[in-house]
Amino acid sequence: MNEFNNRVAAQRQVLQLVNRRNWGKEELFGLSSKAIDRWIVVNRIDPEAQLVKLIKIASAKLFFLANKSQEQVSEEYKIVSSEIASLTKTIELETN
């Protein structure tokens, strides 16, 4: 259960960091590829922007954790969790 809470907290943190900037039209509502794509189109954000790339990487890593959350916490799970923490810090810098 703790791994689930950590993953949800990481998702929430990424969304809060991204949404603290005024995007004009619409906040980022989720980390699914469809939610990210909608956010890009509605706000006319360059799909190749560094922030977009970071969000997509974080999304993919969080998806990996979601698929592994039913298994015993492996070394790979711990590594990906650490990578997400690092990505979150980079996203924070990008949104300042």
C-alpha positions in Angstrom: 0.0 0.0 0.0 2.9 2.4 0.8 4.2 2.0 -2.8 0.7 2.9 -4.1 0.6 6.0 -1.9 4.1 7.0 -3.0 3.1 6.7 -6.7 -0.1 8.7 -6.3 1.8 11.3 -4.4 4.4 11.5 -7.2 1.7 11.9 -9.8 0.0 14.6 -7.7 3.3 16.4 -7.2 4.1 16.5 -11.0 0.6 17.9 -11.7 0.9 20.5 -9.0 4.3 21.6 -10.3 3.1 21.9 -13.9 -0.1 23.6 -13.0 1.4 26.3 -10.8 2.2 28.0 -14.0 -0.6 29.8 -15.8 -1.1 28.0 -19.1 -3.8 30.4 -20.3 -6.5 27.9 -21.3 -6.3 24.6 -19.4 -4.4 22.9 -16.6 -2.8 19.5 -17.1 -5.5 17.2 -15.7 -3.7 13.9 -15.7 -0.6 12.1 -16.8 -2.1 9.8 -19.4 -0.9 10.3 -22.9 -4.3 11.6 -24.0 -4.4 14.1 -21.1 -0.9 15.3 -22.0 -1.7 15.6 -25.7 -4.9 17.5 -25.0 -3.0 19.9 -22.7 -0.4 20.5 -25.4 -3.0 21.2 -28.1 -5.4 23.4 -26.0 -2.5 25.5 -24.7 -0.6 25.6 -28.0 2.5 24.2 -26.3 5.4 23.1 -28.5 5.3 19.2 -28.3 9.1 19.2 -28.5 9.5 21.5 -25.4 11.7 20.2 -22.7 8.9 20.3 -20.1 6.7 18.2 -22.4 9.5 15.6 -22.7 10.0 15.5 -19.0 6.3 15.1 -18.3 6.1 12.2 -20.8 9.1 10.5 -19.3 7.6 10.9 -15.8 4.3 9.5 -17.1 6.0 6.5 -18.6 7.9 5.7 -15.4 4.8 6.1 -13.3 3.0 3.8 -15.6 5.8 1.3 -15.1 5.4 1.6 -11.3 1.7 1.1 -11.6 2.2 -2.2 -13.4 4.7 -3.4 -10.9 2.8 -2.2 -7.8 1.3 -5.7 -7.2 4.6 -7.4 -7.2 7.2 -7.4 -4.4 9.2 -4.2 -4.5 12.2 -5.0 -6.7 15.5 -3.2 -7.1 14.2 -2.0 -10.5 11.1 -0.5 -8.8 13.4 1.4 -6.4 15.6 2.7 -9.2 12.6 3.9 -11.2 11.1 5.6 -8.1 14.4 7.4 -7.6 14.4 8.5 -11.3 10.9 9.9 -10.8 12.0 11.9 -7.8 14.9 13.3 -10.0 12.5 14.1 -12.9 10.1 15.9 -10.5 13.0 18.2 -9.4 13.8 18.9 -13.0 10.2 19.6 -13.8 10.1 22.0 -10.8 13.1 23.9 -12.3 11.4 24.0 -15.7 8.2 25.5 -14.3 9.9 28.3 -12.3 
